[in-house]
């Protein structure tokens, strides 16, 4: 297994897709109907048991209205239950313009620095 495959195996984009799907109130059956893929197969992909082919990942992201890069960003930053929060943030941020997204990031940095000083 090459380095690229090793990294992809470590980040499990399926877990991020699941968190995004759930944050949008969609079921596996909803996604299955649109993608024409069986639910068992989707479930195995969401759990990281099966790889997600790039064409399927692209179509899945279109259904969830997220960019594949956002899915990988969520997967790479998955920390103890934060995946669903990150998925919610991605969903909200996708509705904001560039300036509002920057303001949201600035606010998050401010809150993080405030907690860092207090701790």
N, C-alpha and C positions, 0 to 999 in steps of 0.2 A: 504494500500500500504506500503510495507516494505521500509527500507532505501535504499536498492539497487535499487528498482524500482523507488523510488523518484529521486535518483541521475541520473539514466538513462533517466528519463523523462526531467530532467533539461538540459542535455547536447546535446540532439538532434543530434545524429550522422548522421541523414539524411541530415542535413544542410551542414555538412562537406563533405559528399559524393557528394552533388550537387556542391559545390565549386570546389572540385577536378575534377569532371566530366566536368564542364564548363572550367576549366583551361586547360584541355586536348582537348578542342574543340569537345567533344562528346555530342550527344543529348540524350534525354530520349529514343528515338526510337532506337538508337544504342545499348544502354544498354538492352532495352527490347528484341531486337532480340537475343542477346547472352544469357540472363538469362531466356528467355521465361516467362516473367512476363508482365502484361499489363501496359501501360504507365500511366494510371490513378492511379494504385496502387503504382507505383514507385514515382509518383509525390507526393502522400499523404505521403509516407515514407520520401521523401526528405524534406518535409515541417514539419515533426514531428507530423503529424496527426495520423499516424499509426506506430506501433512498427515494427522494422525490426527483423525478426527471425534470430537467429545466423547463421544457414546454408546459408540463403540468404545474410547476411552481408559478410560472408566469400567469397561467389562466386562473389559478387559485388566488393569486394576489389581485388580479383584476376583479374577481368576485368580491373580495374583501376590501377593495379600494385602497390598497397599500402597495408601496413599491417593494420589490424583492430585497433591495438594500435595507429597507426598514425592518423586514423580517429577520435578516441576518444580524442587524444591530440589536434587536431585541434578544435574539438567541444568544449572542455573544455576551450580553450584559445580564443574563438570567441569574438572579441571586435570590435564594430563599423567598419565594412568593412574590417577587417583584415583577415577574413576567406579566401578570394580568394588569398591574398598574402601568407598566410600560406600554402595553397594548392599548390601554385606554388613552394614555398620553399621545401615542401615535395617531389614534383615531381623531382626537381633538386637534392636534397640531396640523393634521392634513387639511383641516378646514380653515386654518389661519393663513393670513398673508405673511410674507417674509418678515416684515417689521414686527408683527405681533408674535411670530415664532421666536424672534430674537429677544423680544421683551420677556416672553415666558422663560426662556433659557436664563436670561439675566436674573429673573426673580428666583429661579431654582438655585442658581449659584449664590445669591444673597442668603437664601434660607440655609443652604448647606454651610456657608461660612459662619452664620450666626450660631448654628448648633455646634460647629467645631470650636468656636471661642467659648461657648458655655460649658463644653465637655472638657 
